[in-house]
Amino acid sequence: REYWKQHPERVPPADAGRPLLPILVEYFCTGMWRQLIDAASCQVMSEPSLVRFQQSAQKGDEDDMMASEAKHFEQASRKVFELFDANGDGSIDTHELQDRVRMILGDRLSSAIVINQLMQMADEDA
């Protein structure tokens, strides 16, 4: 441990030893979620609202947000969620997500395998 304290640059990352495929899938899905949320945000928010939403999202920690920022972030997130929830039942199923992915990112990225990976990454119940 003493050596690691003296040479922190030589400490392997937390995911060292993890198989490569899950790391690539996680990276790929994270990028897809960013593209989907950015595209959806542009569809449901005005330019000033979008800027505020992105600034709030970059802060990341809700504890550091002021109450008005947190409320705006929650409202913007709800609008994006409602765009994905096509039938308005309060949840996003694989078919709804697949339709949105197809509309925003195209057919090539909307395969059932990709959609299932996206759902597993975002859905606590999956």
C-alpha positions in Angstrom: 0.0 0.0 0.0 2.8 2.3 0.7 4.1 1.9 -2.8 0.7 2.8 -4.3 0.5 5.9 -2.2 3.9 7.0 -3.5 3.0 6.0 -7.1 -0.7 6.5 -7.7 -0.2 6.6 -11.5 0.8 3.0 -11.4 -2.4 1.8 -9.7 -4.5 -0.1 -12.2 -8.0 1.2 -12.9 -11.0 -0.3 -11.0 -12.1 -2.2 -14.1 -8.7 -3.9 -14.7 -9.2 -7.5 -15.2 -12.7 -7.1 -16.3 -13.5 -8.8 -19.7 -13.3 -6.3 -22.6 -16.8 -7.1 -24.0 -18.8 -5.7 -21.1 -16.6 -2.6 -21.0 -17.2 -2.0 -24.7 -21.0 -2.6 -24.4 -21.2 -0.2 -21.4 -19.3 2.5 -23.4 -21.4 2.0 -26.5 -24.7 2.1 -24.6 -23.7 5.2 -22.6 -22.9 7.0 -25.9 -26.3 5.9 -27.3 -28.2 7.1 -24.2 -26.4 10.5 -24.5 -27.4 10.8 -28.2 -31.0 9.7 -27.4 -31.4 12.2 -24.5 -29.7 15.0 -26.4 -32.0 14.5 -29.4 -35.1 14.1 -27.3 -34.2 17.2 -25.3 -34.0 19.2 -28.4 -37.5 18.0 -29.4 -39.2 19.0 -26.1 -37.4 22.0 -24.8 -36.7 25.6 -25.9 -33.1 26.6 -26.4 -32.8 28.4 -23.1 -34.4 25.5 -21.3 -32.1 23.1 -23.0 -29.0 25.1 -21.9 -30.2 25.1 -18.3 -31.0 21.4 -18.5 -27.5 20.6 -19.8 -25.8 22.8 -17.2 -27.8 21.1 -14.4 -26.9 17.7 -15.9 -23.2 18.6 -16.0 -23.2 19.4 -12.3 -24.5 15.9 -11.7 -24.8 16.0 -7.9 -28.4 16.9 -6.9 -27.1 18.0 -3.5 -25.1 20.7 -5.1 -28.0 22.0 -7.2 -30.1 24.9 -5.9 -33.8 24.1 -5.5 -34.8 26.0 -8.6 -32.2 24.1 -10.7 -33.2 20.8 -9.3 -36.9 21.5 -10.0 -36.0 22.5 -13.6 -33.9 19.4 -14.0 -36.7 17.2 -12.8 -39.2 18.9 -15.2 -36.9 18.6 -18.1 -36.2 15.0 -17.3 -39.9 14.3 -17.1 -40.5 15.8 -20.6 -37.8 13.6 -22.1 -39.3 10.6 -20.3 -42.8 11.4 -21.6 -41.4 11.6 -25.1 -40.1 8.0 -24.8 -43.2 6.8 -23.0 -45.3 6.8 -26.2 -48.4 5.2 -24.7 -48.3 7.3 -21.5 -48.5 4.4 -19.1 -45.7 5.7 -16.9 -43.1 3.2 -18.1 -40.9 2.8 -21.2 -41.0 -0.7 -22.6 -38.6 -2.2 -25.1 -41.0 -1.5 -28.1 -41.3 2.2 -27.2 -37.5 2.5 -26.7 -36.9 0.6 -30.0 -39.2 3.0 -31.9 -37.4 6.0 -30.5 -34.0 4.6 -31.2 -35.1 3.9 -34.8 -36.4 7.4 -35.2 -33.4 9.1 -33.7 -30.4 6.8 -34.5 -31.7 4.8 -37.4 -32.5 1.1 -38.1 -29.0 -0.2 -37.7 -28.8 0.7 -34.0 -32.4 -0.5 -33.1 -31.9 -4.2 -33.1 -33.5 -6.2 -30.2 -30.1 -7.0 -28.8 -29.0 -3.4 -28.6 -32.4 -2.3 -27.1 -32.1 -5.0 -24.4 -28.6 -3.8 -23.5 -29.9 -0.2 -23.2 -32.8 -1.4 -21.1 -30.5 -3.4 -18.8 -28.2 -0.4 -18.3 -31.0 2.0 -17.4 -33.8 -0.1 -15.8 -33.3 -1.2 -12.2 -36.0 -3.8 -12.7 -34.5 -5.4 -15.8 
